[in-house]
Amino acid sequence: MYRFLLTPRWWGINVFVLLSIPFCIFMGSWQLSRFEDRVQDHRTATEQVSEARHEAPRPLKDMLPVDKATSGKLVTASGRYGKQLLVPGRELDGKQGFYVLTLLRTASGEALPVVRGWLPGAAATAKVPAPPSGEVTITGALQASETPGDNGVSAQGGLPAGQTAAISAASLVNLVPYDVYDAWVTLSKGDAGMKAVPAAAPPDSGLDLKAFQNLGYTAEWFAFVGFVIFMWFRLLRREVEFARDAELGLVADEEPVTADVAVK
C-alpha cells in the first residue's frame, strides 16, 4: 500500500519536507536569537543610563561622537545661552507637555542643544522661564540626535516659529545661524523650576518595533514547520486512501475515449 512512497513524485515531496523543516527551525531560532539580543541590549542600555548618574561628569569634547558607549553619560560644557526653542508633544510621567530647548554657544563656536526641562500643557513661549545670562557651566546626560518618525519622535512639519519636532543637528541647522553639535544634553536638574527630562537609552537598543518583528518572524517560521508536517500527512493520508480504494475496486477504471468516424 505504501509503495507509492518510492515513486519519483514522492521522493521529491519527501526531500522537500526533510530540507524545509530544519531550514525553518534554523531561521526561527535565528530570529529568536535576534530578539534575545535586543532584549539584552535593552537591559544593558538601561543599566548604563542608571549607572551613569553616579559617575563623575566628563568634558563634552571627550565624549563625542555619541555612540552606545557614551550615550547617557554625564558631561559638562560651558558657554552662553542663545536661541531658545520649544519641542511640543513630549510626554513625561504620563502627562503631555513640551521640552524647553536652549542652544548653548560654546567657545568652539558650535552650539550645544540643551534641554533645560519639561513643562506640562501646550507649547507656549509665555510659560517658559528665560535662560540664565552670562557664562554658564551645565551638567547633563549626553544624548544622540533624534530621528523624526523613530522611537515616538514626531515627524510633524509646519510647526509655528520657535518650535521644532526633533532634537537633531539636521533639524536645527535650518533654525539657527550657527553650527550645531550632532548631539544634545538633558540637564541633570531642571532649570528654573522645570522638571528634568530623564536620559533615554541609546538608539536601536530597546524593545522597539524591530524587536517585536523578530519575535513575530520567529512564530511564523515555527508555524511553517507545523504547516509543512501537516500538509505532508494530509497528502500521505489521501494517497493511502486512494490506494486502499483501488485495492477494493472502488476506483473506476478510466474508459477509453472513442470517436465515431463517419465514412462517406
Stockholm file with secondary structure:
# STOCKHOLM 1.0

chainA/1-264         MYRFLLTPRWWGINVFVLLSIPFCIFMGSWQLSRFEDRVQDHRTATEQVSEARHEAPRPLKDMLPVDKATSGKLVTASGRYGKQLLVPGRELDGKQGFYVLTLLRTASGEALPVVRGWLPGAAATAKVPAPPSGEVTITGALQASETPGDNGVSAQGGLPAGQTAAISAASLVNLVPYDVYDAWVTLSKGDAGMKAVPAAAPPDSGLDLKAFQNLGYTAEWFAFVGFVIFMWFRLLRREVEFARDAELGLVADEEPVTADVAVK
#=GR chainA/1-264 SS CCGGGGSHHHHHHHHHHHHHHHHHHHHHHHHHHHHHHHHHHHHHHHHHHHHHTTSCCEEGGGGCSCCTTTTTCEEEEEEEEEEEEEEEEEEETTEEEEEEEEEEECTTSCEEEEEEEEEESSCCGGGSCCCCCSEEEEEEEEECCCCTTSTTCCCCCCCCTTBCSSCSHHHHTTTSSSCBCSCEEEESSCGGGCBCCCCCCCTTCSSCHHHHHHHHHHHHHHHHHHHHHHHHHHHHHHHHHHHHHHHTTCSCCCCCCCCCCCCC
#=GC SS_cons         CCGGGGSHHHHHHHHHHHHHHHHHHHHHHHHHHHHHHHHHHHHHHHHHHHHHTTSCCEEGGGGCSCCTTTTTCEEEEEEEEEEEEEEEEEEETTEEEEEEEEEEECTTSCEEEEEEEEEESSCCGGGSCCCCCSEEEEEEEEECCCCTTSTTCCCCCCCCTTBCSSCSHHHHTTTSSSCBCSCEEEESSCGGGCBCCCCCCCTTCSSCHHHHHHHHHHHHHHHHHHHHHHHHHHHHHHHHHHHHHHHTTCSCCCCCCCCCCCCC
//
